[in-house]
Amino acid sequence: MRSLPLEGHAHLLGKSVAYFETSVDSGIERSRQEFKKGDVAFLPSSGSICFFLSDTEPGKSMTPIGKLTGDADALNNIKSGDVFCLYEETT
């Protein structure tokens, strides 16, 4: 949360993961290797924030950091190079 806002260009891993690289440098916590559609995870080896477009096992341990609360299918329209912005919503 201290690193927010974060922004980066989208990359795709097949049709199951969209991610963007950040400058966040953190270790792994509560690691998992299986994720459901709508999950959000942090990949410490590259500092990437990953959004899961479908249920998948990416083969790397990641730290789960959240879940999309809106329409996860909206991410199916992401193209490589699009810009992701991740920020804390304030009221």
C-alpha distances in whole Angstrom, upper triangle without the diagonal:
4,5,5,8,10,13,16,20,20,22,24,25,28,28,25,22,20,18,16,16,13,13,11,13,12,15,15,15,17,18,20,23,23,21,22,22,19,17,14,14,12,16,15,19,18,14,15,13,16,17,20,23,25,26,26,26,24,26,23,21,17,14,14,10,12,15,16,17,20,23,22,25,24,22,26,26,24,26,25,24,23,19,16,13,10,9,8,11,13,16
4,6,8,10,14,17,20,22,24,26,27,30,30,28,24,23,20,18,16,13,12,10,12,12,15,17,17,19,21,23,25,26,25,26,26,23,20,17,16,15,17,16,19,18,15,16,15,18,20,23,26,28,29,29,28,27,28,25,23,19,16,17,14,15,18,20,21,23,26,25,28,27,25,28,29,26,28,27,25,24,20,18,15,12,10,10,13,14,18
4,6,7,11,13,17,18,20,23,24,28,28,26,22,20,17,14,13,9,9,7,10,11,14,16,17,20,20,22,24,25,23,25,25,22,19,16,15,13,15,14,17,15,12,13,12,16,18,21,24,27,27,27,27,25,26,23,21,18,16,16,13,15,18,19,21,23,25,24,26,25,23,26,26,23,25,23,22,21,17,15,12,10,9,10,14,15,19
3,5,9,12,16,17,20,22,24,27,27,25,21,19,16,14,13,10,11,10,13,14,17,18,19,21,22,23,25,25,23,24,23,20,18,15,15,14,16,16,19,17,14,14,12,15,17,20,23,25,27,27,27,25,27,24,23,19,17,17,13,14,17,17,18,20,22,21,24,22,20,24,24,21,23,22,20,19,15,12,9,7,5,7,10,12,16
4,7,10,14,16,19,21,23,26,26,24,21,18,15,13,13,10,12,11,15,16,19,20,21,23,24,25,26,27,24,25,23,20,19,16,16,15,17,18,20,18,14,14,12,15,16,20,22,25,27,27,28,26,28,25,24,21,19,18,15,15,17,17,18,19,21,21,23,21,19,23,22,20,21,20,18,17,13,10,7,6,4,7,10,12,16
4,7,11,12,15,18,20,23,23,22,18,15,12,9,9,7,9,9,13,15,18,19,20,22,22,23,24,24,22,23,22,19,18,14,14,13,15,15,17,15,11,11,9,13,14,18,20,23,25,24,25,23,25,22,22,18,17,17,14,15,17,16,19,19,21,19,22,20,17,21,20,17,18,17,15,14,10,8,6,5,6,10,13,15,19
4,7,9,13,16,18,21,21,20,17,14,11,8,8,7,10,11,15,17,20,21,22,24,24,24,25,25,23,23,22,19,18,15,15,14,16,17,18,15,12,11,10,13,14,18,19,23,25,24,25,23,25,23,23,19,19,19,16,17,18,17,19,19,20,19,21,18,16,19,18,15,15,14,12,10,7,5,4,6,9,12,15,18,21
4,6,9,13,16,19,19,19,15,11,9,5,6,7,10,12,15,17,20,21,23,25,23,24,24,24,22,23,21,19,18,15,15,14,15,16,16,13,11,9,10,12,13,17,18,21,23,23,23,21,23,21,22,19,19,19,17,18,19,18,21,21,21,19,20,18,15,17,17,13,13,11,9,8,6,5,7,9,12,16,18,21,24
4,7,10,13,16,17,17,14,10,8,6,7,10,13,15,18,20,22,23,25,26,25,24,24,24,22,23,21,19,19,16,16,16,16,17,18,14,13,11,11,12,13,16,17,20,23,22,23,20,22,21,22,20,21,21,19,20,20,19,22,21,21,19,19,17,14,15,14,10,10,7,5,6,5,6,9,12,15,19,21,24,27
4,7,10,13,13,13,10,6,6,5,8,11,15,16,19,20,22,22,24,25,23,22,21,21,19,19,17,16,16,14,15,14,15,17,17,14,13,10,10,10,10,13,13,17,19,18,20,17,20,19,20,18,19,19,18,18,18,17,20,19,18,16,16,14,11,12,11,8,7,5,5,5,6,6,10,12,16,19,21,24,27
4,7,10,11,11,8,6,5,6,9,12,16,17,19,21,22,21,24,24,22,21,19,20,18,19,17,16,16,14,15,14,14,16,16,13,13,10,10,9,10,12,13,15,18,17,17,14,17,17,19,17,19,19,19,19,19,18,21,21,20,17,17,16,12,12,12,9,8,5,7,8,10,10,13,15,19,22,24,28,31
4,6,7,8,6,5,6,9,12,15,19,20,21,22,23,22,24,24,22,20,18,18,16,16,15,15,15,14,14,15,14,17,17,14,15,12,12,10,10,10,10,12,15,14,15,12,15,15,18,17,19,18,19,19,18,17,21,20,18,15,15,14,11,10,11,8,8,6,9,10,12,12,16,17,21,24,25,29,32
4,6,6,5,6,8,11,13,17,20,20,22,22,22,21,23,23,20,18,15,15,14,15,14,15,15,14,14,15,13,17,16,14,16,12,13,10,10,10,10,11,13,11,12,9,12,13,15,15,18,18,19,19,19,18,22,22,20,16,16,16,13,12,14,12,11,10,13,14,16,15,19,19,23,26,28,31,34
4,6,7,8,11,14,17,20,24,24,25,26,26,24,26,25,22,20,17,16,15,15,14,16,16,16,17,18,17,20,19,18,19,16,16,13,12,11,10,11,13,11,12,11,14,15,18,18,20,20,21,21,20,19,23,22,20,16,15,16,13,11,13,12,11,11,15,16,18,18,21,22,26,28,30,33,36
4,6,8,12,15,18,21,25,25,27,27,27,25,26,25,22,20,17,16,14,13,11,13,14,15,16,18,18,21,21,20,21,17,16,13,11,9,7,8,11,10,13,12,15,17,19,18,21,19,21,20,18,17,20,19,16,13,12,13,10,8,10,10,11,12,15,15,17,17,20,21,24,27,28,32,34
4,7,10,14,17,20,23,23,24,24,24,21,22,21,19,16,14,12,10,10,8,10,11,12,13,15,15,19,19,18,19,15,14,10,8,6,5,5,7,7,9,9,12,14,16,15,17,16,17,17,15,15,18,17,15,12,11,13,10,9,12,11,13,13,16,16,18,16,19,19,23,25,26,30,32
4,6,10,13,16,19,19,21,21,21,19,20,20,17,15,13,12,10,11,9,10,10,10,10,12,12,16,16,15,15,11,10,7,6,5,6,7,9,8,10,8,12,12,14,13,15,14,15,15,14,13,17,17,15,12,12,13,9,10,12,10,12,11,14,14,15,13,16,16,20,22,24,27,30
4,7,11,13,17,17,20,20,21,19,21,21,19,17,16,15,13,13,11,11,11,10,11,12,12,16,16,14,14,10,9,6,5,7,7,10,13,12,14,12,15,15,16,14,16,15,15,15,14,13,16,16,15,12,12,12,8,9,10,8,9,9,11,10,11,10,13,13,17,20,21,25,28
4,7,10,13,14,16,17,18,17,19,20,18,17,16,16,14,15,14,13,12,9,9,9,10,13,13,11,10,6,5,4,6,9,10,13,15,14,15,12,15,14,15,13,14,14,13,14,14,14,17,17,17,14,15,14,11,12,13,10,11,9,10,10,10,8,11,11,15,18,20,24,27
4,7,10,11,14,15,17,17,19,21,19,19,18,19,17,18,17,15,15,11,11,10,10,12,13,10,9,5,6,7,9,12,14,17,19,18,18,15,18,16,17,14,15,15,14,15,16,16,19,19,19,17,18,16,13,15,15,12,12,10,9,10,8,7,9,10,14,17,19,23,26
4,7,9,11,13,15,16,18,20,19,19,19,20,19,21,20,18,17,13,12,10,9,10,10,7,6,4,6,9,12,15,17,20,21,20,20,16,18,16,16,14,15,16,15,17,18,18,22,22,23,20,21,20,17,19,19,15,15,13,12,13,11,10,11,12,15,18,21,24,28
4,5,8,11,14,15,17,20,19,20,20,22,20,22,22,20,18,14,13,10,10,10,11,8,5,6,7,11,14,17,20,22,23,22,22,19,20,18,17,15,15,16,14,16,19,19,22,23,24,21,23,22,19,21,21,18,18,16,14,15,12,11,11,11,13,16,19,22,26
4,6,10,13,15,18,21,20,22,22,24,23,25,25,23,21,17,15,12,12,10,11,9,6,8,10,14,17,20,23,26,27,25,24,21,22,19,19,16,16,18,16,19,21,22,25,26,27,25,27,26,23,25,25,22,22,19,18,18,15,14,14,13,15,17,21,23,27
4,6,10,12,14,17,17,19,20,22,21,23,24,21,19,15,13,9,10,8,10,9,5,8,9,13,16,19,22,25,25,24,23,20,21,18,17,14,13,15,13,16,19,20,23,25,26,24,27,25,23,25,26,22,23,21,20,20,17,15,14,13,14,16,20,22,26
4,7,10,13,16,16,18,20,22,22,25,25,23,20,17,14,10,10,7,9,9,6,10,12,15,18,21,24,26,26,25,23,20,21,17,16,13,13,15,15,18,21,23,26,28,29,27,29,28,25,28,29,25,26,23,23,23,21,18,18,16,17,19,23,25,29
4,7,9,13,13,16,18,20,20,23,24,22,19,16,13,9,9,6,9,10,8,11,12,15,18,20,24,25,25,23,22,19,19,16,13,11,10,13,12,16,19,22,25,27,29,26,29,28,26,28,29,26,27,25,25,25,22,20,19,17,18,19,23,25,28
4,7,10,10,13,15,18,19,22,24,22,19,16,13,9,9,6,8,11,9,12,13,15,19,20,24,25,24,22,20,18,17,14,11,10,9,12,13,16,20,22,25,28,29,27,29,30,27,29,31,28,29,27,27,27,25,22,22,20,21,22,25,27,31
4,7,6,10,12,15,15,19,21,20,16,14,10,8,8,6,9,12,10,12,13,14,17,18,22,22,21,19,17,15,15,11,8,7,6,9,11,14,18,21,24,26,27,25,27,28,25,27,29,27,28,26,27,27,25,22,22,20,21,22,25,27,31
4,5,9,12,14,15,18,20,19,16,14,11,9,10,10,13,15,13,14,14,15,17,18,22,22,21,19,17,17,16,13,9,8,5,8,10,13,16,20,22,25,27,24,27,28,26,28,30,28,29,28,29,28,27,23,23,20,21,21,24,26,29
4,7,10,12,13,16,19,18,14,13,11,11,12,12,15,17,16,16,15,16,17,17,21,21,19,17,16,16,16,13,9,8,6,7,10,12,15,19,21,24,26,23,26,27,25,27,30,28,30,29,30,29,28,25,25,21,23,22,25,27,30
4,7,10,11,14,17,17,13,13,10,10,10,10,13,15,14,15,14,14,16,15,19,19,16,15,12,12,12,9,6,5,5,7,10,13,15,19,21,24,25,22,25,26,24,25,28,26,28,27,28,28,27,24,24,21,23,23,26,29,32
4,6,8,11,14,15,11,12,9,10,11,12,14,16,16,15,14,13,14,13,16,16,13,11,9,10,10,8,5,6,6,7,11,13,14,17,20,23,23,20,23,24,22,23,26,24,26,25,27,27,26,23,24,22,24,24,27,30,32
4,7,10,13,15,12,12,10,11,11,13,14,16,16,15,15,12,14,12,15,14,11,9,6,7,6,6,5,6,9,9,13,15,15,18,21,23,23,20,22,24,21,21,25,23,24,24,26,26,26,23,25,23,25,26,28,32,34
4,7,10,12,10,12,11,13,13,16,17,18,19,17,15,13,13,10,13,11,8,6,5,7,8,9,9,9,11,10,13,14,14,16,19,21,20,17,19,21,19,19,23,22,24,23,26,26,26,23,24,23,25,26,28,31,33
4,7,8,6,8,9,12,13,16,18,18,18,15,13,10,10,7,10,8,6,6,6,8,11,11,10,9,10,8,11,11,10,12,15,17,17,13,15,18,16,16,20,19,21,21,24,23,23,20,21,20,22,23,24,28,30
4,6,6,9,11,14,16,19,21,21,20,17,15,12,10,7,8,6,4,6,9,11,14,15,14,13,13,11,13,11,9,11,13,14,14,11,13,15,14,15,18,18,21,21,24,23,23,20,21,20,22,23,24,27,29
4,6,9,11,15,17,20,22,21,21,17,15,11,8,5,5,4,5,8,11,12,16,17,17,15,15,12,14,12,9,9,11,12,10,7,9,12,10,11,15,15,18,19,21,20,20,18,19,18,21,22,22,26,27
4,7,10,14,16,19,21,21,19,16,13,10,7,5,6,7,9,11,14,14,18,18,17,15,14,11,11,9,6,5,8,9,8,5,8,10,9,11,14,14,17,18,20,18,18,15,16,15,17,18,18,22,24
4,7,10,13,16,18,18,17,14,11,8,6,5,8,9,9,10,12,12,15,15,14,11,11,7,8,6,4,6,10,11,12,9,12,14,12,14,17,16,19,19,21,19,19,16,16,14,17,17,18,22,24
4,7,10,13,16,15,13,10,7,6,5,6,10,11,12,12,13,13,15,14,13,10,9,6,6,5,5,7,11,13,13,11,14,14,12,15,17,15,18,18,19,18,16,13,14,11,14,15,16,20,23
4,7,10,12,12,10,8,6,5,7,8,12,13,13,12,12,11,13,11,10,6,5,4,5,7,9,11,14,16,17,14,17,18,15,17,19,17,19,19,20,19,18,14,15,13,15,16,19,22,25
4,6,9,9,7,6,5,6,9,11,15,16,16,15,14,12,14,11,9,6,5,6,7,9,12,14,17,19,20,17,20,20,17,20,21,19,20,19,19,19,17,14,15,13,15,16,19,22,26
4,6,6,6,5,6,7,11,12,16,17,17,15,13,11,11,8,7,5,7,9,10,13,15,17,21,22,23,20,22,22,19,21,22,19,20,18,19,19,18,16,17,15,18,20,23,26,29
4,5,5,7,9,11,14,16,20,21,20,18,16,14,14,10,9,7,8,11,12,15,18,20,23,25,26,23,26,26,22,24,26,23,23,21,21,22,20,18,19,17,19,21,24,27,30
4,6,8,11,12,16,18,21,22,21,19,17,14,13,9,10,9,11,14,15,19,21,23,26,28,28,25,27,27,23,25,26,23,23,20,21,22,21,19,21,19,22,24,27,30,34
4,5,9,11,14,17,19,21,21,19,18,14,14,11,12,11,12,15,15,18,20,22,25,26,27,24,25,25,21,23,24,20,20,17,17,19,18,16,18,17,20,22,25,28,32
4,7,10,13,16,19,21,21,20,19,16,16,13,13,10,11,13,13,16,18,19,23,24,25,22,24,24,20,22,23,20,20,18,17,18,16,14,15,14,16,19,22,25,28
4,6,10,13,15,18,18,17,16,13,15,12,12,10,11,12,12,14,16,16,20,21,22,19,21,20,16,19,20,16,17,15,15,15,14,11,13,12,15,17,21,24,27
4,7,10,13,16,16,16,16,13,16,13,13,10,10,10,9,10,12,13,16,17,18,15,18,17,14,16,18,15,16,15,15,14,13,10,11,9,12,15,18,21,24
4,6,10,12,13,12,12,10,13,12,12,9,10,9,10,10,11,11,15,16,16,13,15,15,12,14,15,13,14,13,15,14,13,11,13,11,15,17,19,23,26
4,6,9,11,11,13,11,15,14,14,12,12,10,10,9,9,8,12,13,12,9,11,11,8,11,13,11,13,13,15,14,13,10,12,11,15,17,18,22,25
4,6,7,8,10,10,13,13,14,12,13,11,12,11,9,9,13,13,12,9,10,12,9,10,13,12,14,15,17,16,16,14,16,15,18,20,21,25,27
4,7,9,12,12,16,16,17,16,17,15,15,14,11,10,13,13,11,7,7,9,7,7,10,10,13,14,17,16,17,15,17,17,20,22,22,26,28
4,6,10,11,14,16,17,16,17,15,17,15,13,12,15,15,13,9,9,12,10,10,13,14,16,17,20,19,20,18,21,20,23,24,25,29,31
4,7,10,13,14,15,14,16,14,16,15,13,14,16,17,15,12,12,16,14,13,17,17,19,20,23,22,23,21,23,22,25,26,27,30,32
4,6,9,11,12,12,15,13,16,16,14,16,19,19,18,14,15,18,15,15,18,18,19,19,22,22,23,21,23,22,25,27,28,32,34
4,6,8,9,10,13,13,16,17,16,18,21,22,21,18,19,21,18,18,21,20,21,21,24,24,25,23,25,24,26,28,30,33,36
4,6,8,9,12,13,16,17,17,18,22,23,22,18,19,21,18,17,20,19,19,18,21,22,22,20,23,22,25,27,29,32,35
4,7,9,13,14,18,19,19,21,25,26,25,22,23,25,21,21,24,22,23,21,24,25,25,23,26,25,28,29,32,35,38
4,6,10,12,15,17,18,21,24,26,25,22,23,25,21,22,25,22,23,21,23,24,24,22,24,22,25,27,30,33,36
4,7,10,13,15,17,20,23,25,25,22,24,25,22,23,26,24,25,23,25,25,25,22,24,22,24,25,28,31,34
4,6,9,12,14,17,20,22,23,19,22,23,20,21,24,22,23,22,23,23,22,19,20,18,20,21,24,27,30
4,6,9,12,15,18,21,22,19,22,23,20,22,25,22,24,23,24,24,22,19,19,17,18,19,22,24,27
4,6,8,12,15,17,19,16,19,20,18,20,23,21,23,23,24,23,21,18,18,15,17,17,19,22,25
4,7,10,13,16,18,16,19,19,17,20,22,20,23,22,23,22,20,16,16,12,13,13,16,19,21
4,7,9,12,14,13,16,17,15,18,20,19,22,22,23,21,19,16,15,12,13,13,14,17,20
4,6,9,11,9,13,14,13,16,18,17,21,21,23,20,19,16,15,13,14,14,15,18,20
4,6,7,6,10,10,10,13,15,15,18,20,21,18,17,14,14,12,13,13,14,17,19
4,7,8,11,12,12,15,17,17,21,23,24,21,20,16,16,14,14,14,13,16,17
4,6,9,9,10,13,15,15,19,21,22,19,18,16,15,14,15,15,14,17,18
4,5,6,8,10,12,13,17,20,21,18,18,16,16,16,18,18,17,20,21
4,5,6,8,10,11,15,17,19,16,17,14,16,15,17,18,18,21,23
4,5,5,8,10,13,16,18,16,17,15,17,18,20,21,21,24,26
4,5,6,8,12,15,16,13,14,13,15,15,18,19,19,22,24
4,5,5,9,12,13,11,12,11,13,14,17,19,19,23,25
4,6,8,11,14,12,14,13,16,17,20,23,23,26,28
4,6,10,12,10,12,12,15,17,20,23,23,26,28
4,7,9,7,9,9,13,15,18,21,22,25,27
4,6,6,9,11,14,17,20,23,24,28,30
4,6,9,11,14,17,20,24,25,29,31
4,6,9,13,16,19,23,24,27,30
4,7,10,13,16,20,21,24,27
4,7,10,13,17,18,21,24
4,7,10,13,15,18,21
4,6,10,12,15,18
4,7,9,13,16
4,6,9,13
4,6,10
4,7
4
